[in-house]
Amino acid sequence: MGAQQNFTDLAQPFTCVGVYEETPAEAVSVIKESEHKGADSFVVTLMGDGTHGFRKEFLNEEDLSQVFNCTSKPVMAIYYRWNFAGETIDVSDEERQDILRMAARAGADSVDYVGDTYDPTSGPELFSEEAAEYSLNSEGPPQETAPPRDSEAWERQKAEIEEFQEMGVEVQTSTHARVHLEPNEALEIAQDFADLGADMVKLVSVDRSWEDLLDTFQACVLMDRHLDADYIMMSHGEHGILGRYMAPYFGSMLTFTQTSYSANTKDAGGFYSQPLTENVLEIFDSMKNVEPTKEPEELTWM
């Protein structure tokens, strides 16, 4: 294996394969298979207890080390307050962060840092009917955003992000907003995360229409122009699936993908929002050399 790379070292756009397996052996298998299919990086789901994520018995440095050190490609660790089976997890922010620190010691190259850690934003219970209505109306405040800048939580986050970086780990600060984000609103949230010191910013909006998807692309353009940190812009909703393929051409750094589709989700219908790795790589390959290389005034055909 060659020298380890960071996420921010990779040529953009690139693919990041979601690893949702429940055991280290299965996770390593997915990573090795994905490498052969051309995957560029990986994100490993630590929460889940067997539902799209590691079982608790494997949350130790020895087992995690097998996964994070099986490839020279960068690997990120995530531990959210919910799992991909559509269930909330009874875990404190302190416990989540301790698990991420353990992942860093075990060899993770990056960790996902939930944006409202130590100061959870208010909103309806996740995955409830009220939560679905909240997302559809998109009138409430976005979830998982950074705490106020003059708060204890802000200073605590800033110090902890620096602590991870001193461990040699890149930090991705993220929000699953649960509402549609207007372009300027997305930029403001991303700027807060960048000011906290994050190496990468991830924003997940809600797109309910093609017009919403255009907002997501516009948010990409704004962040590409005005944000210093690398960023990922994507959205929930079937209108947003196209955005997962195309947002990188407006500046988003990567596309999250998966090796195969599984029925192990809340509605037994599979988690299909993440496209297949080989499909994204085909698009990336066919879309080479489509970004502008000249200013409009340099063109003669106008």
C-alpha positions as CSV (number, residue, x, y, z in Angstrom):
1,M,0.0,0.0,0.0
2,G,1.2,3.5,-0.7
3,A,1.4,6.5,1.6
4,Q,-1.9,7.4,3.3
5,Q,-3.8,10.4,1.9
6,N,-6.1,12.8,3.5
7,F,-9.6,13.5,2.1
8,T,-8.5,17.1,1.3
9,D,-5.5,15.7,-0.7
10,L,-7.6,13.8,-3.2
11,A,-8.3,15.2,-6.7
12,Q,-11.9,16.4,-6.8
13,P,-14.5,15.3,-7.4
14,F,-14.1,11.8,-5.9
15,T,-16.2,8.9,-4.6
16,C,-16.6,8.1,-0.9
17,V,-18.2,4.6,-0.3
18,G,-20.5,4.2,2.7
19,V,-19.6,1.1,4.7
20,Y,-22.6,0.0,6.7
21,E,-21.6,-3.5,7.7
22,E,-22.1,-4.8,11.3
23,T,-18.7,-6.6,11.7
24,P,-15.1,-5.6,11.0
25,A,-14.6,-8.6,8.6
26,E,-17.6,-7.6,6.5
27,A,-16.5,-3.9,6.5
28,V,-13.0,-4.9,5.3
29,S,-14.6,-7.1,2.6
30,V,-16.7,-4.1,1.3
31,I,-13.7,-1.8,1.3
32,K,-11.5,-4.2,-0.6
33,E,-14.2,-4.9,-3.1
34,S,-14.9,-1.2,-3.5
35,E,-11.1,-0.5,-4.1
36,H,-11.2,-2.9,-7.0
37,K,-14.2,-1.0,-8.4
38,G,-12.2,2.2,-8.3
39,A,-13.5,3.8,-5.0
40,D,-11.4,6.7,-3.8
41,S,-12.3,6.9,0.0
42,F,-14.6,5.4,2.6
43,V,-16.9,6.4,5.4
44,V,-17.5,3.8,8.1
45,T,-20.7,3.8,10.1
46,L,-20.0,3.0,13.8
47,M,-23.5,3.3,15.2
48,G,-26.3,0.9,14.4
49,D,-25.9,-2.3,16.5
50,G,-26.3,-4.4,13.4
51,T,-28.7,-2.1,11.5
52,H,-26.5,-0.4,9.0
53,G,-23.6,-0.1,11.3
54,F,-21.2,-1.8,13.7
55,R,-22.5,-3.8,16.6
56,K,-21.4,-2.4,19.9
57,E,-19.1,-5.3,20.7
58,F,-16.8,-4.2,17.9
59,L,-16.4,-0.6,19.2
60,N,-12.9,-1.1,20.5
61,E,-9.5,0.0,19.2
62,E,-8.4,-3.5,18.1
63,D,-11.4,-4.3,16.0
64,L,-11.6,-0.8,14.5
65,S,-7.9,-0.8,13.7
66,Q,-8.5,-3.8,11.4
67,V,-10.9,-1.6,9.3
68,F,-9.2,1.7,9.3
69,N,-5.8,0.2,8.4
70,C,-6.9,-2.2,5.7
71,T,-6.4,0.4,2.9
72,S,-4.2,3.3,2.0
73,K,-7.2,5.3,0.9
74,P,-8.7,7.7,3.4
75,V,-11.3,6.4,5.8
76,M,-13.8,8.5,7.8
77,A,-15.6,7.5,11.0
78,I,-19.2,8.6,11.8
79,Y,-21.3,8.2,14.9
80,Y,-24.7,10.0,14.7
81,R,-27.5,10.2,17.2
82,W,-29.6,8.0,14.9
83,N,-29.0,5.0,12.6
84,F,-29.8,4.2,9.0
85,A,-32.7,2.0,10.0
86,G,-34.6,5.1,11.0
87,E,-34.1,4.9,14.8
88,T,-32.7,7.3,17.3
89,I,-29.9,6.1,19.6
90,D,-29.8,6.6,23.3
91,V,-26.3,8.0,23.5
92,S,-24.9,11.3,24.9
93,D,-22.7,13.6,22.9
94,E,-19.9,12.9,25.3
95,E,-20.2,9.2,24.5
96,R,-20.3,9.7,20.8
97,Q,-17.2,11.9,20.9
98,D,-15.3,9.3,23.0
99,I,-16.1,6.7,20.3
100,L,-14.8,9.0,17.6
101,R,-11.6,9.7,19.6
102,M,-11.2,5.9,19.9
103,A,-11.7,5.6,16.1
104,A,-9.0,8.3,15.6
105,R,-6.6,6.4,17.8
106,A,-7.4,3.2,15.8
107,G,-6.4,4.8,12.5
108,A,-9.4,6.8,11.1
109,D,-8.2,9.6,8.8
110,S,-11.2,11.8,9.5
111,V,-14.2,12.0,11.7
112,D,-17.6,13.5,11.1
113,Y,-18.4,16.1,13.8
114,V,-22.2,16.7,14.2
115,G,-22.8,20.5,14.0
116,D,-24.8,20.9,17.1
117,T,-22.7,18.7,19.4
118,Y,-23.1,19.8,23.0
119,D,-26.0,22.1,22.1
120,P,-28.6,20.1,20.2
121,T,-31.0,22.1,18.1
122,S,-34.7,21.9,18.9
123,G,-37.1,20.1,16.6
124,P,-39.6,17.2,16.3
125,E,-38.6,13.7,17.2
126,L,-36.7,12.2,14.3
127,F,-38.5,9.8,12.0
128,S,-41.9,10.7,13.4
129,E,-44.9,12.0,11.4
130,E,-44.2,15.4,12.9
131,A,-40.6,15.2,11.6
132,A,-41.9,14.4,8.1
133,E,-44.3,17.3,8.1
134,Y,-41.5,19.6,9.4
135,S,-39.3,18.6,6.5
136,L,-42.1,19.0,3.9
137,N,-43.1,22.4,5.1
138,S,-39.4,23.5,5.7
139,E,-40.6,26.5,7.8
140,G,-38.8,25.6,11.0
141,P,-35.1,26.3,11.7
142,P,-32.5,23.8,10.3
143,Q,-31.3,21.1,12.6
144,E,-27.7,20.3,13.6
145,T,-26.3,23.8,13.1
146,A,-23.5,25.3,15.0
147,P,-24.1,26.8,18.5
148,P,-24.1,30.6,19.1
149,R,-20.6,32.0,18.7
150,D,-20.5,33.4,22.3
151,S,-21.6,30.1,23.9
152,E,-19.7,27.5,25.9
153,A,-20.7,24.9,23.3
154,W,-19.0,26.9,20.5
155,E,-15.7,27.1,22.5
156,R,-15.9,23.5,23.4
157,Q,-16.5,22.5,19.8
158,K,-13.6,24.7,18.6
159,A,-11.2,23.1,21.1
160,E,-12.3,19.6,20.4
161,I,-11.9,20.1,16.6
162,E,-8.4,21.3,17.2
163,E,-7.8,18.3,19.5
164,F,-8.8,15.9,16.7
165,Q,-6.5,17.8,14.2
166,E,-3.6,17.5,16.7
167,M,-4.2,13.7,16.6
168,G,-3.6,13.9,12.8
169,V,-7.3,13.5,11.9
170,E,-9.2,15.7,9.5
171,V,-12.6,17.0,10.8
172,Q,-15.8,17.1,8.7
173,T,-18.4,19.2,10.5
174,S,-21.9,18.3,9.3
175,T,-25.6,19.2,9.4
176,H,-28.6,17.1,8.4
177,A,-30.8,20.2,8.3
178,R,-34.2,18.3,7.9
179,V,-35.5,21.3,6.0
180,H,-34.8,22.9,2.6
181,L,-31.9,25.3,2.8
182,E,-32.0,28.5,0.7
183,P,-28.6,29.2,-0.9
184,N,-27.5,32.1,1.4
185,E,-28.7,30.1,4.4
186,A,-26.5,27.2,3.4
187,L,-23.5,29.5,3.0
188,E,-24.1,30.9,6.5
189,I,-24.2,27.5,8.1
190,A,-21.1,26.4,6.2
191,Q,-19.3,29.5,7.2
192,D,-20.0,28.9,10.9
193,F,-18.5,25.4,10.5
194,A,-15.4,26.8,8.7
195,D,-14.9,29.4,11.5
196,L,-15.0,26.5,14.0
197,G,-11.9,25.2,12.2
198,A,-13.4,22.3,10.3
199,D,-11.3,21.0,7.4
200,M,-14.5,20.0,5.5
201,V,-18.1,21.0,5.7
202,K,-21.1,18.7,4.9
203,L,-24.6,20.1,4.4
204,V,-27.6,17.9,3.8
205,S,-30.7,19.9,2.7
206,V,-34.2,18.7,1.8
207,D,-35.2,19.0,-1.9
208,R,-38.9,18.6,-2.6
209,S,-38.9,19.8,-6.2
210,W,-36.7,20.6,-9.1
211,E,-36.7,24.2,-8.0
212,D,-35.3,23.1,-4.6
213,L,-32.6,21.2,-6.4
214,L,-31.6,24.3,-8.3
215,D,-31.3,26.1,-4.9
216,T,-28.9,23.3,-3.9
217,F,-26.8,23.8,-7.0
218,Q,-26.8,27.6,-6.3
219,A,-25.6,26.9,-2.8
220,C,-22.7,25.0,-4.3
221,V,-21.8,28.0,-6.4
222,L,-21.9,30.3,-3.4
223,M,-19.8,28.1,-1.3
224,D,-17.3,27.5,-4.1
225,R,-16.9,31.3,-4.3
226,H,-16.9,32.3,-0.7
227,L,-16.0,29.4,1.6
228,D,-12.4,28.6,2.4
229,A,-13.0,25.0,3.6
230,D,-13.7,22.1,1.2
231,Y,-17.4,21.3,1.3
232,I,-20.0,18.6,0.4
233,M,-23.5,19.7,-0.6
234,M,-26.3,17.2,-0.9
235,S,-30.0,16.8,-0.1
236,H,-32.6,14.3,1.1
237,G,-35.6,13.6,-1.1
238,E,-35.9,11.9,-4.5
239,H,-35.4,15.2,-6.3
240,G,-32.0,15.4,-4.6
241,I,-30.7,12.1,-5.9
242,L,-29.7,13.7,-9.2
243,G,-27.9,16.4,-7.1
244,R,-25.7,13.7,-5.6
245,Y,-24.4,12.9,-9.1
246,M,-24.1,16.5,-10.3
247,A,-23.3,18.7,-7.3
248,P,-19.5,18.0,-7.7
249,Y,-19.7,19.9,-11.0
250,F,-20.7,23.0,-9.1
251,G,-18.0,22.6,-6.5
252,S,-19.0,19.9,-4.0
253,M,-15.9,17.8,-3.3
254,L,-17.3,14.2,-3.5
255,T,-20.2,11.9,-4.1
256,F,-21.2,9.4,-1.4
257,T,-21.8,6.0,-3.0
258,Q,-22.4,2.4,-2.0
259,T,-21.1,-0.9,-3.4
260,S,-24.5,-2.5,-3.5
261,Y,-28.1,-1.9,-2.4
262,S,-29.5,-3.5,0.7
263,A,-33.0,-4.1,2.1
264,N,-31.8,-3.6,5.7
265,T,-33.6,-0.3,6.4
266,K,-36.7,0.9,8.2
267,D,-39.2,0.3,5.4
268,A,-37.3,-2.8,3.9
269,G,-37.1,-0.9,0.7
270,G,-33.3,-0.3,0.8
271,F,-31.2,2.8,1.1
272,Y,-31.2,3.9,-2.5
273,S,-30.3,7.6,-2.2
274,Q,-26.6,6.9,-2.4
275,P,-25.8,5.9,-6.0
276,L,-23.6,2.9,-6.9
277,T,-19.9,3.6,-7.1
278,E,-19.5,2.3,-10.6
279,N,-22.3,4.4,-11.9
280,V,-20.8,7.6,-10.5
281,L,-17.3,6.7,-11.8
282,E,-18.8,6.3,-15.3
283,I,-20.3,9.7,-15.1
284,F,-17.2,11.3,-13.7
285,D,-15.2,9.7,-16.5
286,S,-17.6,10.8,-19.2
287,M,-17.9,14.4,-17.8
288,K,-14.1,15.1,-17.9
289,N,-13.2,18.5,-19.4
290,V,-16.7,20.0,-19.1
291,E,-15.7,22.7,-16.6
292,P,-15.1,26.2,-18.0
293,T,-11.5,27.0,-19.0
294,K,-12.1,30.5,-20.4
295,E,-13.9,33.6,-19.3
296,P,-17.0,34.6,-21.4
297,E,-15.2,37.5,-23.0
298,E,-12.5,35.2,-24.3
299,L,-15.0,33.3,-26.4
300,T,-15.5,34.2,-30.0
301,W,-18.8,32.4,-30.8
302,M,-20.9,34.9,-28.9
